[in-house]
Amino acid sequence: SAEHRQPSTVNGQPQQQQGVTLPQLLELVERAVVDGDKELGGQLFTAFQQMARDENKEMSALGNVLLRVLIGEKNPSLDGLPDEVASAVRGMLGRLKNK
């Protein structure tokens, strides 16, 4: 049941998905990819898998895109993302290409 689910943690801090802004989330993805931070990558992977199953289509689309980026895809399709989210993700992808 829901009571027994542990909140996901990042750096030991309990975190609600809503509590993390998109720029913070993208920064974590960047860090996991660029630094090869396997522990962070693993935590994000699990969180994005949950996001990808969200009933909210935009949330689910974002989860799918971020999963692809985590596994090393350089140019994932951003279809299904709202414009402002797609543009933030595009910015991150641009930074990743330059690293």
Buried (B, 14 or more C-beta within 10 A) or exposed (E): EEEEEEEBEBEEEEBEBEEBEEEEBBBBBBBBBEEEBEEBBEBBBEBBEEBBEBEEEEBBBBBBBBBBBBEEEEEBEBEBBEEEBBEBBEEBBEBBEEE
